[in-house]
Amino acid sequence: MSDKQLKMSFQPTVIEHLGVKMYSHTIPAIAELVANAYDAGATVAEVLLYDKPEHKIVIRDDGIGMSFDEINDFYLKIGRNRRKENQISCPNRKPTGKKGLGKLALFGLGNKIEISTIKNDEKVTFTLDYKEILNSEGDYSPTFDITEVNSSDGVTHGTTITLTELTKKQGYPLDKYVEHLARLFNFTDSNFIIQMCLNDGEVKVIDNHLKYKFITPQFEWNYEELIKTGTLADKAEKYTSSGLINGKFITTEKPLKNNMKGITLFANGRRVNAPEFFRSSESSHFYSYLTGWLNVDFIDDDNEDLISTDRTSLDWKQPITTMLRSFLSETVSVIERDWREKRKTEKDKRMKSENNIDIQDWQSKLPIDIKNSVQDILRQVEDSELTVLEQVEVVKALRTLVPEYPYYHWRGLHTEIRDSSQKYYEKEDYYNAFAESAKRYVANTRKKSGCTQSKDQGLMGEVFGIARDGKKKLKVTKKYKELNQNVFSEDTLTSIEEGQKYLSMGIISGCRNPIAHSEIKDLKNSGLFNEKDCLDALGLLSHLQRRLDDSELE
């Protein structure tokens, strides 16, 4: 044992630049150690956080562990590529690490790292001290201890890494850390899980489902199915790597939190590109609803190193990544168009099922000038960040303001006039709409007055106006007084009463007499009696009907 020595060779500034400065945040640093556990064939990687009685971080796994020689030949070599060396790896897992820098991650959080690893009944424990490393001359020999381990002790393989002398003594927001760590991995091996706890408390399990557990999908697109449809099928056929990608796109009904927006790229189970949309312009509100992931393992298999050390971005200037970005941009564009259509369909479906409003039918019953304005508003609503439910409420309010046949409804017609005219008006049978309403007014007048006059025009002259022959009249002003309760002047009352008579006689004459000499279809086709004429006449009939409602016999 006296001949053995552990040795790390490096330039001290490497530790500072690739450890301290690159991994100053807790979770990215921990992620490097979790990835090492995965590469070591572990089934469980435990992350134990402590903020009392002292601050420390422990990462423990049940992987294959390391022998003394493997520590020297592999672990303590800075910047080695394990894929090009003969280091033993888990047979069913492709190594996620490539640069040999992950071991430096914890120096961004603390000054002292103790590594204890068991393999072949031998436990090697050694400590890396950041201050001692910086004071060394390029070769650093950490202190170590080797002990034998019996299978009866229970643990026969695995590695435990303990970080102490933390540079930031802070509390650990466990739930936030769990969510953050979950977003950094997408391992396909279901036999590997990550566990995290604080001060030996409740254990949180992190798996592939956790990263999207707290969102409610509205629409989903499976990548493999998406590229077989529409215009994207042709582009996928031309892009040679399209078949090497898999994953899912998700949109939500409500806007996502900022850290959930965008599509994350993974390679061999690890994040290689932070969430984004792969397009030069990302101003559309669509991006507030889009999330998801894609596995692009072929990027990590390339001879060129295309992944940034902190795994937040690919090198997008290389031909292989440029083609990938272009294809993903097209894919997101297709999803955006489909999303808008699906969202509109969902809104229309809710309008019909929950509010009995058929959007298309409603628009078909609007005059062209109003219809164009309504469609402009609807497009703005659809392009807004309102949820489908909120859009439904806006459309309901808009329809209340602009109902079917708006010019008809905006007249505020008396219910008697509306009931007798609506079905004819909606069929554009304007003269009959007017004629039937006039008949209704005549019938209501005859019923209330009790007059037996058979001629409609004569009826109006007999029951309305000022009584001059001693006969009872319907007084339309009898119940009204000035605000100060004084009676209106005789001239005012006479004018209104006589007005009711002559207007009633006139509208009957204008309604009944023309059709005694011409066919209704000729009046319609000539434009002599059009929609506006109908609405004006119905408005006048509504006025007369309301006066009739308020009238009293003398």
KOLKETOR-36638 format. One line per 2 residues: number of its first residue (from 1); their letters; for each residue x, y, z of C-alpha. Coordinates in pm, 1 decimal, always signed. Last residue first. Layout:
<sites>
NUM) a) X Y Z | ...
</sites>
This chain:
<sites>
554) el) -11234.3 +5711.5 -2133.8 | -11085.4 +5371.6 -2208.4
552) es) -10720.3 +5332.4 -2113.4 | -10405.7 +5323.4 -2326.8
550) dd) -10060.6 +5213.7 -2210.5 | -10056.1 +4891.5 -2416.0
548) lr) -10192.0 +5082.2 -2718.0 | -9910.2 +5334.5 -2690.3
546) rq) -9667.8 +5042.6 -2684.5 | -9835.5 +4898.3 -2994.9
544) lh) -9808.1 +5232.9 -3175.4 | -9434.9 +5257.0 -3107.8
542) sl) -9381.3 +4894.2 -3210.3 | -9579.4 +4960.8 -3532.3
540) lg) -9346.3 +5252.7 -3606.7 | -9040.4 +5034.8 -3558.0
538) la) -9193.9 +4763.8 -3774.8 | -9243.7 +5020.3 -4052.2
536) dl) -8884.5 +5142.8 -4028.1 | -8755.0 +4785.4 -4024.0
534) cd) -8961.1 +4692.2 -4330.5 | -8854.5 +5000.5 -4523.6
532) ke) -8492.2 +4919.9 -4438.5 | -8533.2 +4563.3 -4562.7
530) nf) -8686.6 +4668.3 -4894.7 | -9025.2 +4788.9 -5021.1
528) lg) -8981.1 +4956.4 -5358.4 | -8681.4 +4733.7 -5427.3
526) sn) -8842.9 +4614.6 -5749.3 | -8814.3 +4248.3 -5657.4
524) kl) -8989.6 +4291.1 -5324.5 | -9283.5 +4498.8 -5450.5
522) dk) -9324.4 +4262.8 -5744.8 | -9318.9 +3962.3 -5511.0
520) ie) -9597.4 +4119.5 -5302.2 | -9831.5 +4134.3 -5601.6
518) sh) -9978.5 +4472.8 -5683.7 | -10321.7 +4650.3 -5656.0
516) ai) -10474.0 +4529.8 -5329.2 | -10123.1 +4469.3 -5207.3
514) pn) -10063.8 +4843.9 -5195.1 | -10377.1 +4911.8 -4983.9
512) rc) -10311.2 +4692.3 -4684.2 | -9980.0 +4817.8 -4548.8
510) gs) -9975.3 +5187.5 -4630.8 | -10341.9 +5223.6 -4539.4
508) ii) -10290.6 +5041.2 -4213.5 | -9984.0 +5256.2 -4145.3
506) gm) -10176.8 +5571.6 -4218.0 | -10475.9 +5490.8 -3999.8
504) sl) -10248.5 +5410.7 -3708.2 | -10038.1 +5722.5 -3762.6
502) yk) -10356.7 +5928.5 -3789.8 | -10507.8 +5796.1 -3469.6
500) qg) -10194.1 +5795.6 -3255.5 | -10117.5 +6149.8 -3372.1
498) ee) -10465.7 +6264.0 -3271.5 | -10399.3 +6142.8 -2917.0
496) is) -10050.4 +6295.3 -2912.5 | -10161.1 +6631.6 -3051.0
494) tl) -10463.3 +6647.1 -2819.9 | -10250.9 +6580.8 -2513.6
492) td) -10005.7 +6853.6 -2605.1 | -10281.2 +7104.8 -2685.8
490) es) -10459.2 +7029.2 -2358.4 | -10147.4 +7105.2 -2159.3
488) fv) -9985.9 +6822.8 -1965.7 | -10120.9 +6762.0 -1613.6
486) nq) -9893.6 +6861.7 -1326.9 | -9720.5 +6580.8 -1137.3
484) nl) -9393.8 +6778.1 -1110.1 | -9241.3 +6527.8 -1351.6
482) ek) -9524.7 +6593.0 -1599.0 | -9814.8 +6350.4 -1607.4
480) yk) -9898.0 +6029.0 -1790.8 | -10176.9 +5777.9 -1725.6
478) kt) -10431.7 +5931.2 -1965.5 | -10197.0 +5976.6 -2259.9
476) vk) -10302.4 +5683.1 -2482.1 | -10676.2 +5742.7 -2437.1
474) lk) -10880.5 +5468.6 -2602.8 | -11207.6 +5636.0 -2699.1
472) kk) -11565.2 +5608.0 -2582.7 | -11821.9 +5765.5 -2813.9
470) gd) -11960.8 +6108.8 -2735.1 | -11928.0 +6232.5 -3091.0
468) ra) -11619.3 +6446.0 -3060.1 | -11382.1 +6214.1 -2874.1
466) ig) -11019.8 +6313.6 -2936.7 | -10807.4 +6054.3 -3112.4
464) fv) -10814.3 +5673.9 -3120.2 | -11101.8 +5422.0 -3120.9
462) eg) -11299.1 +5537.5 -3429.3 | -11023.0 +5644.0 -3663.0
460) ml) -10831.4 +5323.8 -3597.3 | -11137.7 +5108.7 -3657.1
458) gq) -11211.8 +5291.5 -3982.3 | -10870.1 +5183.9 -4111.9
456) dk) -10941.5 +4825.3 -4015.1 | -11295.2 +4814.4 -4155.5
454) sq) -11517.9 +4582.9 -3951.5 | -11596.8 +4825.3 -3669.9
452) tc) -11698.8 +4611.7 -3372.9 | -11504.5 +4809.4 -3111.3
450) gs) -11419.6 +4629.1 -2788.1 | -11129.5 +4869.6 -2744.5
448) kk) -10879.6 +4614.4 -2616.9 | -10972.3 +4340.1 -2863.4
446) rt) -10999.1 +4566.5 -3168.9 | -10662.2 +4724.2 -3092.4
444) na) -10493.0 +4386.0 -3040.2 | -10636.2 +4255.7 -3369.0
442) vy) -10526.6 +4566.8 -3559.1 | -10175.3 +4546.3 -3413.2
440) rk) -10150.3 +4178.0 -3504.4 | -10266.7 +4251.7 -3858.8
438) as) -10002.9 +4524.7 -3887.6 | -9740.8 +4278.7 -3768.9
436) ea) -9851.3 +4029.4 -4033.5 | -9830.6 +4295.7 -4304.4
434) fa) -9482.0 +4418.2 -4207.7 | -9328.6 +4070.9 -4198.7
432) ny) -9530.5 +3995.5 -4514.1 | -9361.0 +4288.1 -4684.9
430) yd) -9013.0 +4186.8 -4571.1 | -9001.1 +3825.8 -4682.9
428) ek) -8623.5 +3816.0 -4625.8 | -8666.1 +3466.9 -4476.7
426) ey) -8542.7 +3605.9 -4143.0 | -8799.8 +3884.3 -4174.8
424) yk) -9085.9 +3638.8 -4229.7 | -8996.6 +3432.5 -3919.1
422) qs) -8954.7 +3749.6 -3711.4 | -9275.4 +3937.2 -3797.4
420) sd) -9558.0 +3826.4 -3566.3 | -9347.5 +3752.2 -3260.2
418) ri) -9140.2 +4068.5 -3306.0 | -9447.2 +4291.5 -3331.8
416) et) -9606.3 +4144.0 -3019.9 | -9270.7 +4152.0 -2836.1
414) hl) -9228.1 +4523.3 -2908.8 | -8922.9 +4581.1 -3125.5
412) gr) -8590.9 +4685.6 -2975.8 | -8475.3 +4810.5 -3314.7
410) wh) -8134.8 +4651.0 -3243.3 | -8294.5 +4312.1 -3296.9
408) yy) -8382.7 +4372.7 -3661.8 | -8058.9 +4551.8 -3746.4
406) py) -7871.8 +4269.4 -3574.4 | -8012.3 +3982.4 -3781.9
404) ep) -7830.5 +3735.3 -3555.7 | -7708.5 +3912.1 -3244.2
402) vl) -7435.7 +4178.8 -3226.2 | -7410.5 +4301.2 -2867.3
400) tr) -7519.8 +3968.7 -2718.9 | -7306.1 +3793.4 -2979.4
398) la) -7004.9 +3992.9 -2863.5 | -7070.1 +3900.5 -2499.1
396) kv) -7089.8 +3531.3 -2589.1 | -6773.2 +3567.0 -2798.4
394) ve) -6589.0 +3717.9 -2500.5 | -6708.8 +3440.5 -2267.0
392) vq) -6603.6 +3170.5 -2515.0 | -6260.6 +3331.2 -2547.1
390) el) -6220.0 +3313.0 -2169.5 | -6299.6 +2940.6 -2176.5
388) vt) -6058.5 +2887.7 -2466.3 | -5788.5 +3068.8 -2270.4
386) le) -5709.5 +3427.3 -2362.8 | -5359.1 +3488.7 -2496.6
384) sd) -5501.4 +3656.8 -2806.0 | -5488.6 +3531.6 -3164.0
382) ev) -5836.7 +3375.7 -3142.9 | -5979.0 +3695.2 -2992.6
380) qr) -5820.0 +3907.7 -3264.7 | -5963.3 +3676.9 -3529.4
378) li) -6307.3 +3703.2 -3367.6 | -6285.8 +4083.9 -3373.9
376) dq) -6200.6 +4087.6 -3744.6 | -6482.8 +3839.5 -3808.1
374) vs) -6726.7 +4072.5 -3631.3 | -6614.7 +4364.3 -3848.6
372) nk) -6661.8 +4163.7 -4168.3 | -7002.3 +4037.6 -4052.7
370) id) -7118.8 +4393.0 -3977.9 | -7054.4 +4505.2 -4335.0
368) ip) -7186.1 +4177.7 -4482.5 | -7512.9 +4182.3 -4288.4
366) lk) -7513.4 +3908.8 -4022.1 | -7712.0 +3586.0 -4040.4
364) sq) -7429.0 +3374.1 -4182.8 | -7210.6 +3485.0 -3892.1
362) wd) -7447.9 +3325.9 -3641.0 | -7466.3 +3001.6 -3838.9
360) qi) -7087.9 +2979.9 -3848.2 | -7051.2 +3048.9 -3476.5
358) di) -7328.4 +2809.7 -3368.6 | -7425.6 +2928.9 -3021.5
356) nn) -7611.6 +2688.0 -2794.0 | -7414.3 +2809.6 -2491.4
354) es) -7253.5 +2492.9 -2356.0 | -7258.7 +2262.9 -2658.3
352) km) -7241.4 +2522.5 -2936.3 | -6996.0 +2766.4 -2780.4
350) rk) -6791.7 +2478.3 -2646.7 | -6759.2 +2327.9 -2993.4
348) dk) -6670.5 +2666.5 -3143.8 | -6394.1 +2712.5 -2885.5
346) et) -6259.5 +2362.3 -2944.5 | -6262.2 +2416.6 -3320.7
344) kr) -6078.2 +2746.7 -3280.1 | -5819.8 +2582.0 -3055.5
342) ke) -5772.7 +2295.6 -3300.3 | -5724.2 +2539.2 -3589.5
340) rw) -5477.7 +2752.6 -3396.4 | -5291.6 +2444.4 -3279.1
338) dr) -5268.3 +2306.0 -3632.8 | -5107.4 +2626.5 -3754.4
336) ei) -4869.0 +2634.0 -3458.1 | -4784.8 +2265.3 -3498.0
334) vs) -4689.0 +2316.3 -3862.5 | -4466.3 +2610.4 -3767.8
332) vt) -4305.6 +2402.7 -3490.5 | -4216.1 +2133.8 -3744.4
330) es) -4073.5 +2385.0 -3990.7 | -3848.3 +2526.8 -3718.4
328) lf) -3750.3 +2173.0 -3618.6 | -3638.1 +2103.3 -3975.7
326) sr) -3429.9 +2421.4 -3994.7 | -3274.4 +2354.3 -3655.1
324) lm) -3176.6 +2000.2 -3749.9 | -3022.3 +2115.9 -4078.6
322) tt) -2815.0 +2375.7 -3892.4 | -2720.9 +2113.7 -3632.4
320) ip) -2565.7 +1877.7 -3888.1 | -2401.4 +2161.2 -4084.4
318) qk) -2235.2 +2316.8 -3774.0 | -2325.7 +2669.1 -3664.3
316) wd) -2591.6 +2557.6 -3414.9 | -2341.3 +2437.6 -3156.2
314) ls) -2599.6 +2292.9 -2922.5 | -2715.8 +2480.3 -2616.6
312) tr) -2776.6 +2456.1 -2242.3 | -2558.7 +2153.9 -2176.8
310) dt) -2310.7 +2340.4 -1951.4 | -2021.0 +2206.7 -2159.5
308) si) -2187.4 +2304.0 -2485.5 | -2289.1 +2012.5 -2706.7
306) ld) -2170.9 +1966.0 -3066.9 | -1844.9 +1780.8 -3002.6
304) en) -1770.7 +1656.8 -3353.7 | -1754.0 +1282.5 -3404.3
302) dd) -2132.1 +1268.8 -3397.2 | -2299.1 +1030.0 -3154.5
300) di) -2428.6 +1309.6 -2930.1 | -2629.8 +1461.9 -3214.7
298) fd) -2757.0 +1115.4 -3310.9 | -2933.2 +1093.3 -2974.2
296) vn) -3190.1 +1355.7 -3072.3 | -3469.9 +1283.7 -2823.6
294) lw) -3737.0 +1551.1 -2845.3 | -3925.8 +1724.4 -2567.9
292) gt) -4240.8 +1920.3 -2495.2 | -4379.7 +2267.2 -2432.9
290) ly) -4603.2 +2513.0 -2616.2 | -4859.9 +2745.7 -2453.3
288) sy) -4672.9 +3076.1 -2420.8 | -4514.8 +3008.0 -2758.9
286) fh) -4850.8 +3052.7 -2929.0 | -4843.5 +3415.5 -2809.5
284) ss) -4634.7 +3483.6 -3119.2 | -4318.2 +3686.5 -3056.8
282) es) -4070.7 +3405.6 -3119.9 | -3915.0 +3525.8 -3441.9
280) sr) -3588.8 +3357.9 -3544.8 | -3731.3 +3010.3 -3496.8
278) ff) -3600.7 +2706.6 -3311.3 | -3871.9 +2720.6 -3040.0
276) ep) -3664.5 +2696.4 -2720.5 | -3615.9 +2479.5 -2412.3
274) an) -3248.9 +2427.9 -2317.6 | -3036.6 +2216.8 -2551.0
272) vr) -2834.0 +1906.4 -2466.1 | -3047.3 +1764.3 -2187.1
270) rg) -2945.4 +1415.2 -2092.4 | -3099.2 +1077.0 -2171.5
268) na) -2874.0 +975.5 -2458.7 | -2941.9 +1308.2 -2626.4
266) fl) -3217.6 +1539.4 -2508.9 | -3366.6 +1849.0 -2671.7
264) ti) -3616.3 +2062.1 -2480.9 | -3907.1 +2226.3 -2664.9
262) gk) -4031.8 +2558.3 -2530.8 | -4209.1 +2709.6 -2232.2
260) mn) -4177.7 +2530.2 -1897.9 | -3937.6 +2771.7 -1725.9
258) nk) -4157.1 +3067.4 -1825.1 | -4464.5 +2924.3 -1654.7
256) lp) -4716.8 +2807.6 -1909.6 | -5009.9 +3003.4 -2050.0
254) ke) -5350.2 +2834.7 -2000.3 | -5508.9 +2576.4 -2228.3
252) tt) -5187.1 +2379.5 -2263.6 | -4987.7 +2268.2 -2565.4
250) if) -4774.6 +1955.5 -2579.0 | -4518.5 +1829.0 -2831.0
248) kg) -4382.6 +1475.3 -2800.3 | -4066.2 +1281.7 -2869.3
246) ni) -3868.3 +1089.4 -3127.7 | -3584.7 +1171.5 -3366.2
244) lg) -3372.7 +935.0 -3575.5 | -3632.1 +917.0 -3853.6
242) ss) -3590.5 +1287.5 -3931.7 | -3214.1 +1244.9 -3979.5
240) ty) -3222.5 +1230.8 -4360.3 | -3429.4 +1546.3 -4403.2
238) ke) -3592.6 +1508.2 -4746.8 | -3855.9 +1262.7 -4624.2
236) ak) -3928.3 +1480.3 -4323.2 | -3987.7 +1780.0 -4552.9
234) da) -4235.6 +1584.2 -4762.6 | -4420.2 +1454.1 -4454.5
232) lt) -4427.6 +1803.1 -4302.1 | -4660.3 +1925.0 -4576.1
230) gt) -4942.3 +1709.2 -4448.3 | -4891.6 +1405.3 -4225.8
228) ki) -4621.7 +1146.8 -4158.2 | -4404.5 +1386.6 -3957.6
226) le) -4676.5 +1424.6 -3693.6 | -4708.4 +1053.8 -3620.9
224) ey) -4344.5 +1008.6 -3515.8 | -4347.2 +1339.7 -3329.7
222) nw) -4653.4 +1261.8 -3119.2 | -4865.6 +1575.6 -3102.7
220) ef) -5064.3 +1673.8 -2794.7 | -5350.4 +1915.2 -2728.4
218) qp) -5495.7 +2052.1 -2403.8 | -5228.1 +1919.6 -2171.6
216) ti) -5258.6 +1994.1 -1799.3 | -4919.2 +2078.2 -1648.6
214) fk) -4783.2 +1964.0 -1313.7 | -4664.8 +1619.7 -1416.8
212) yk) -4461.8 +1744.1 -1712.1 | -4113.1 +1706.4 -1561.0
210) lh) -4230.6 +1428.9 -1329.8 | -4300.4 +1167.5 -1594.2
208) nd) -3934.7 +1098.9 -1673.0 | -3853.2 +1011.0 -1312.3
206) iv) -3770.6 +1188.0 -986.8 | -3878.4 +1033.6 -656.8
204) kv) -3904.6 +1264.2 -355.1 | -3803.6 +1113.4 -20.5
202) eg) -3957.8 +1269.5 +287.9 | -3699.3 +1365.5 +549.8
200) dn) -3331.7 +1270.5 +579.6 | -3239.5 +1640.3 +617.1
198) lc) -3385.0 +1717.5 +274.7 | -3463.4 +1441.9 +26.3
196) mq) -3396.9 +1348.7 -334.6 | -3435.9 +1022.9 -523.6
194) ii) -3340.6 +954.8 -883.7 | -3459.3 +647.5 -1069.1
192) fn) -3298.9 +403.4 -1311.9 | -3466.5 +77.4 -1414.4
190) sd) -3690.2 +263.7 -1660.4 | -3393.1 +303.9 -1896.0
188) tf) -3501.1 +566.2 -2148.9 | -3347.0 +849.7 -1950.5
186) nf) -3497.6 +1193.4 -2008.3 | -3294.9 +1416.3 -1781.0
184) lr) -3249.0 +1788.6 -1710.8 | -3615.6 +1871.1 -1653.8
182) al) -3637.8 +1634.2 -1356.3 | -3354.5 +1822.1 -1183.2
180) he) -3552.3 +2146.7 -1193.3 | -3872.6 +1988.0 -1064.0
178) vy) -3691.5 +1823.1 -771.7 | -3499.1 +2141.7 -691.1
176) kd) -3821.4 +2344.3 -676.5 | -3982.8 +2085.7 -450.6
174) lp) -3680.2 +2081.2 -219.2 | -3625.9 +2453.7 -175.9
172) yg) -3280.2 +2409.6 -12.3 | -3185.6 +2671.4 +244.3
170) qk) -2859.5 +2854.4 +202.1 | -2496.0 +2828.2 +298.2
168) kt) -2328.8 +2926.8 -24.6 | -1956.6 +2843.1 -50.5
166) le) -2012.4 +2496.1 +92.7 | -1741.0 +2356.1 +316.8
164) tl) -1873.1 +2006.4 +247.8 | -1957.7 +1789.2 -53.2
162) ti) -2001.7 +1415.9 -1.4 | -1976.7 +1165.3 -285.8
160) tt) -2088.4 +805.8 -230.7 | -2015.1 +535.3 -487.2
158) gh) -2147.5 +186.0 -544.4 | -2064.2 -179.2 -492.9
156) tv) -2078.6 -449.2 -226.5 | -2307.3 -288.4 +31.1
154) gd) -2468.1 -533.4 +275.6 | -2182.3 -577.5 +524.7
152) ss) -2206.1 -953.4 +469.2 | -2049.8 -900.9 +128.6
150) nv) -1729.6 -810.0 +310.8 | -1546.4 -486.6 +237.7
148) et) -1167.8 -441.0 +259.0 | -1031.2 -96.9 +328.1
146) id) -832.6 +156.8 +126.6 | -772.7 +513.8 +247.3
144) ft) -686.1 +825.0 +52.4 | -506.6 +1159.0 +68.5
142) ps) -517.4 +1351.3 -256.5 | -211.3 +1371.6 -481.1
140) yd) -223.0 +1680.2 -701.7 | +2.2 +1733.5 -1000.4
138) ge) -12.3 +2077.3 -1163.3 | +191.0 +2272.6 -909.1
136) sn) -46.6 +2252.9 -615.5 | -185.2 +2557.4 -436.9
134) li) -508.2 +2550.1 -637.0 | -552.9 +2180.5 -557.1
132) ek) -495.4 +2238.7 -186.6 | -767.2 +2504.1 -179.3
130) yd) -1010.2 +2280.6 -366.9 | -960.4 +1979.6 -142.0
128) lt) -1034.8 +1645.3 -307.1 | -1075.1 +1368.1 -51.8
126) ft) -1024.5 +993.7 -86.5 | -1202.0 +674.1 +11.5
124) vk) -1139.7 +342.9 -163.2 | -1352.9 +47.3 -63.0
122) ed) -1251.2 -301.3 -174.1 | -1470.3 -609.6 -203.0
120) nk) -1447.3 -598.8 -585.4 | -1577.6 -241.8 -603.3
118) it) -1671.0 +20.1 -345.8 | -1637.7 +398.0 -378.4
116) si) -1600.7 +677.4 -122.7 | -1542.2 +1025.4 -261.6
114) ei) -1503.2 +1322.9 -25.7 | -1530.0 +1664.8 -186.5
112) kn) -1410.1 +1982.6 -14.7 | -1437.8 +2343.0 -129.6
110) gl) -1804.9 +2385.1 -211.5 | -2064.4 +2473.7 -473.4
108) gf) -1874.2 +2536.4 -798.4 | -1625.9 +2271.7 -685.3
106) la) -1916.6 +2031.8 -720.3 | -1898.1 +2041.5 -1098.5
104) lk) -1536.2 +1932.1 -1132.3 | -1627.6 +1564.6 -1157.7
102) gl) -1843.4 +1645.0 -1458.3 | -1542.3 +1743.7 -1669.5
100) gk) -1458.7 +1418.2 -1846.6 | -1581.3 +1550.3 -2181.4
98) kg) -1809.5 +1269.3 -2293.1 | -2064.8 +1177.8 -2029.8
96) tp) -2392.6 +1015.9 -2127.2 | -2244.9 +669.2 -2157.0
94) kr) -2466.7 +436.0 -2361.8 | -2657.9 +205.7 -2137.5
92) np) -2742.9 -162.7 -2165.9 | -2386.5 -291.4 -2115.1
90) cs) -2312.4 -60.6 -1817.4 | -1966.5 +77.6 -1880.0
88) iq) -1611.7 -56.2 -1832.6 | -1342.1 +197.6 -1916.4
86) ne) -1157.8 +110.9 -2234.3 | -1118.6 +463.1 -2362.9
84) kr) -1277.2 +641.9 -2657.3 | -1619.9 +670.7 -2495.2
82) rn) -1462.1 +787.0 -2169.1 | -1335.1 +1104.4 -2332.6
80) rg) -1078.9 +1250.6 -2091.4 | -1101.0 +1615.8 -1985.7
78) ik) -943.8 +1587.6 -1639.9 | -801.7 +1249.4 -1545.6
76) ly) -873.2 +1171.1 -1181.7 | -1168.1 +947.0 -1262.2
74) fd) -1006.6 +744.4 -1539.9 | -663.7 +595.6 -1478.9
72) ni) -625.7 +686.2 -1113.9 | -979.2 +608.1 -1003.8
70) ed) -981.2 +303.2 -1228.6 | -662.2 +178.4 -1062.1
68) fs) -811.5 +210.1 -713.4 | -1125.6 +28.1 -821.8
66) mg) -1442.2 +214.9 -905.5 | -1811.7 +156.6 -827.9
64) ig) -2048.0 -64.7 -1025.9 | -2346.9 +157.2 -951.8
62) dd) -2549.8 +168.5 -630.7 | -2549.1 +547.2 -603.4
60) ri) -2500.1 +816.1 -338.3 | -2486.6 +1193.5 -381.1
58) vi) -2440.6 +1383.9 -53.7 | -2468.4 +1761.2 -13.0
56) kh) -2363.0 +1950.4 +298.6 | -2468.4 +2239.2 +519.0
54) ep) -2428.8 +2165.0 +888.6 | -2674.2 +2089.1 +1169.6
52) kd) -2867.2 +2142.4 +955.0 | -2898.6 +2246.6 +589.9
50) yl) -2864.3 +1895.8 +451.8 | -2942.1 +1765.9 +104.5
48) lv) -2928.4 +1398.1 +11.9 | -2937.5 +1316.2 -359.0
46) ea) -2980.5 +943.3 -408.0 | -2906.6 +778.0 -742.3
44) vt) -3083.6 +445.2 -785.4 | -3049.4 +172.3 -1047.9
42) ag) -2680.4 +243.7 -1097.4 | -2502.7 +130.7 -1413.6
40) ad) -2195.9 +352.8 -1369.3 | -2314.3 +577.0 -1652.9
38) ya) -2630.2 +645.6 -1453.2 | -2425.1 +736.3 -1145.6
36) na) -2209.2 +969.8 -1356.1 | -2526.3 +1136.6 -1481.7
34) vl) -2638.2 +1191.8 -1122.0 | -2299.8 +1351.4 -1048.1
32) ea) -2335.9 +1593.9 -1338.4 | -2694.0 +1670.5 -1237.4
30) ia) -2575.5 +1779.3 -891.4 | -2379.6 +2063.1 -1053.0
28) pi) -2673.6 +2169.1 -1268.8 | -2893.7 +2157.8 -953.3
26) th) -2678.8 +2368.4 -718.7 | -2585.9 +2670.6 -926.5
24) sy) -2225.6 +2795.3 -957.4 | -2131.5 +2522.5 -1201.9
22) mk) -1936.6 +2694.4 -1479.8 | -1734.0 +2937.3 -1270.3
20) vg) -1624.1 +2700.9 -994.5 | -1575.1 +2390.1 -1204.2
18) lh) -1460.8 +2448.9 -1558.9 | -1292.5 +2785.9 -1506.7
16) ei) -1151.4 +2735.2 -1156.2 | -1057.6 +2371.6 -1198.6
14) vt) -884.7 +2448.7 -1527.7 | -695.7 +2737.3 -1362.0
12) pq) -511.8 +2479.3 -1147.8 | -350.4 +2321.0 -1456.4
10) fs) -407.2 +1949.6 -1447.2 | -279.0 +1610.1 -1334.0
8) mk) -454.7 +1427.3 -1050.4 | -254.0 +1160.4 -871.0
6) lq) -340.1 +878.3 -634.8 | -44.6 +692.8 -496.0
4) kd) +34.2 +333.8 -412.0 | +377.9 +223.3 -308.8
2) sm) +294.2 +233.1 +64.2 | +0.0 +0.0 +0.0
</sites>
